[in-house]
Amino acid sequence: MGFNRILVRNISALVVLAFCWAVDLAEAGEAHIYVIHQADGSIRFTNKPPKEGERAEVFTSKAAGGSFRRMTGMATRDFGGTRASLKGVYFRSPGRQKIYPELYADVIDEAAELHDVDPALVRAVIHAESAFNPRAVSPKGARGLMQLMPGTARMLGVRNAFSPASNIHGGTKYLAQLLRRYRNEIYAIAAYNAGEVPVDRYNGVPPYSETREYVRRVLRLKKQYSLHSNG
């Protein structure tokens, strides 16, 4: 039996345990189980919402019918609850995600026009990176709406990555650089997530499950934001 199959089986067992826990926690209504990935590689289950900017997975159990629901994004307490990426193991996937086209609209449109980037793509990247949380910080230290690493922020001239305007302009500028370099939107999105070295090494989207899911997610979100803007 391959390692991946064993891993999926083990994760599935954890999912069942989490589901049972969720049902026990709430006899009525809805309970959430958060799966926190620790810096040391361990996994922690909790019914407490993750801290702002903390990456997590979430299982939602409804007492009536007991079903799992897939939620996407970076965990945040802003804008109506926690959204988290659930990769590999899920039972039910929603159709369209809730989007936030009105958030930072003027800055996004200004940055997109200045750097010649589709504003729908900018919104999709912000949504995927931080769920529009300007104070988000990843375990690796990426900051703000477009999750700029300190070195990348310095390269882009962003002095305060927690400033929404500065972060959006810097992140959009970086997207523009990647789009010009690869002349391929999918490769540019992959490089935004995984870095340019892996994209160059594999001459395309690297075979990382996180990056491939990220690309799919950004493209889905971009389509939703495009459809909204076009009425």
N, C-alpha and C positions, 0 to 999 in steps of 0.2 A: 504493500500500500504506500503510495507516494506521500511525501511530507505535506503537500498542499491539501490532500484529501484528509489526512489526519488533523491538520489545523482546522479545516472547515468543520469536521465532526466535533472537535473540541469546542470551537466557538458556538456551534449549534447547541451543544449541551449547556453552555453558559446562557445562551438566549432563552432556553426553556426555564432555567433557574430564575433568570431575571423576570420572565413572564409570570411565573408562579408568585414571586415576591411582589410584583405589581398588583396582582389580584388580591393578595393578602392585605396589601396596604390600603386598598379602597374597596369597600363593599358596594359603593355606588359611585357614579361619576367616572373620573379618569385619573390614573396614576402614572407617574413618569419614573422610569429608571434610567439614570445617567451612567454611561460607561466612560470613565475617565482614563485616558492613556497617560501614565506617569512618565516622567523624564527618564527613569531607569528601565523603561520597557514593560513594567508591570501594568496590570489593568485593575481598576478599582470601580466597584459598583456602589452607587449611592442614590438615595432619593432626594438629595439636596441639589439644587441647580448649580452648575459649574460657575466659577468666577468669570468675570468679564474677560474675554479674550482667550479663555481656556478651551482647548479643542476637546470635543467630547462626542459621544454617540448617545442617542436617546431612544428608548423603547417606550411606546405609549400603549397602555393596556386599558381597555374599556371593560368595566365589570360586566356589562351586558353584552355578551358575545365574545369578549376576550380576543381582541385582534391586535396585531402589531401594525405600526404605521411608520413609514419611512419619512424622516425629516432631514432637511439638508441645510448646510451652511456652517459657519463657525459659531460656537456657542456664545450667546450673549443674552443679557437680561433686557435689552432694549427691544422696542417695537413688537411687543406682544408675545414674548416667550423665547424659549431656547430652540434653536434650529441646529442640527448637527448632522454630519455626514455618516451614513451607515453603509459601509462597503462590504460586499461579499455575502452577507447574511441578512435577508429581510423577507418578509412575508407579503407585504402589500406596499405598492409604490403609488404615490398620488400622481395626478396628472399635472396640471399647472400649479406652480408655486406662487405664493403671494409675493408680489413685487412692490418696490417702493420708488416709482418714477419721480415722485415729487421731492424726494430728499436730495438736498444739495444740487438741485436742478440747474440753477444759474451757473454755479462753478463748474459743474460737469460739462455743460454745453459750451462754456467759454474755453475750457481746457481742450475739449475735443476739437473745436474749431481751430484753435491756435496750433495744435499739433497734428491736425488732419487725421483724426482717429474717429471712427464711428462712435457717437455717444452711447449707443446701445451696448457696444462692447465695453466701454468704460464702466457703465452701470453694472454690467454682468460681472466684471472682474471685482468691483467693489463688493457686490452682493456675495460672490463666492469667497472672497478673501476675509471679509469682516462682518458680513450681514449689516453693513452700514453703521458699524460701531466705531466712532472716531478714536476711542480709547483702547481698542483691541491690541493685545500684545500676545504673540505666539510663543510657544515654549522655546523657540530658537531666537526670539528677540525681534521678530518683525513687528512693525508698529503701524498703527493707524488704519485708515479706511482701505488703503491699497496695500497694506502690510509690507512696508518698505524696510529692508534690513538697514542697519545703521550705515554700513559701507555704501550701499546703493543710494541711500538718502544723501550722503555727502557728495557722491559722484554727480547726483542730479541737482545739487545745490539746495536741498531741502534742509533747512536749519531746525525746524520743529515738525517732526513727523506726526505729532498729534494735532496739528493745525489742519482742519479739513481742507482748506483752500490749498495750502502748501503741499499736502499729501496728494491730493487729487492732481494738481498740476505736475508734481514730480512723477507720480505713477503713470499718468497719461503720456508724459514725455518718454518714459522708459518703454511703454507699449509701442509708441511710435518708432522708437529706435529698433525694437525687435521686429516690427512689421516691415521696416525698410531693409533690415538685414536679411530676413528669411523670405520676404516677398510671398509669405504663406501664413495666413491667419492662424491655422491650426498649430504650426510650428512655433509661432510667436506666443501663443497662449501656453503651449507646453514649456517654452523657455521661461515664461514669467513664473511658472510654478516650480520647475526643476532646475532652472539655470541654463545658461547657454552651452556649457561644456557637454552635458549629456545629450542635448539635441544635436550638437555637432558630431559627437561620437557615434550616435546611432543614425545620423543623417535623417532625422525625423523625430517623431514622438518616441521618447525612450520607453522601454518595456516595464515601466513602474506602474503598478495598479493605481496608486494615488494620483499620478500625473494623468493617466488615461481617463480616470473618473473626473478629474478636474477639468480636462478639456471638454469632455462630454457635457459636464454641468454648465460650464461657461457658455458653450454654444447654445444649450437649451435656454438659458437665461437671456442671452442676447436676442434670441428669436422672440421671447416674450416681451422684452423691452422694445424691440423693433415694432412688433405688432401694436403695442400700446401707443407708441409715438405716431404711428400711421393711422390711428383711429380705427 
